[in-house]
């Protein structure tokens, strides 16, 4: 049961690798502009872990971080810019005291959901394939629309920690 190649030890090794990967994401995301590269590197290593190809988590993470830095940072800064514009729009709608039409609020929610659908696939595609930024963004939206049930499930999985953080004191 406690031999180094037992199923229990393999499972515990994978759990430790995931914990190390999470610590690396947090540390590399401290300067906010590097979040995209950190997430892409984490997806790269996760793909390696699923295929049982990983050797050293830290070395592989930083290799992928360096390889994906430029493109992932550009994509992340674009996402941040759009999130900033949308949050300003939401703030204006909620706190301005002006009564906005129902269709404007519905349009804002729709645009936000479409953006979220594309972002869910953007950084995994960046980690897995070598494409220009434009093609990666286009492919992420196409993949989100063509795999709609999976997209909804991924959004739900990503939303659970946010909802828990918001509602649990």
ABEGO torsion letter per residue (X at the ends): XABAABAAAAAAAAAAAAAAAAAAAAAAAABAAAAAAAAAAAAAAAAAAAAGABABAAAAAAAAAAAAAAAAAAAAAAAAAAAAAAAAAAAAAAAAGBBBBAAAAAAAAAAAAAAAAAAAAAAAAAAABBBBAAAAAAAAAAAAAABAAAAAAAAAAAAAAAAAAAABX
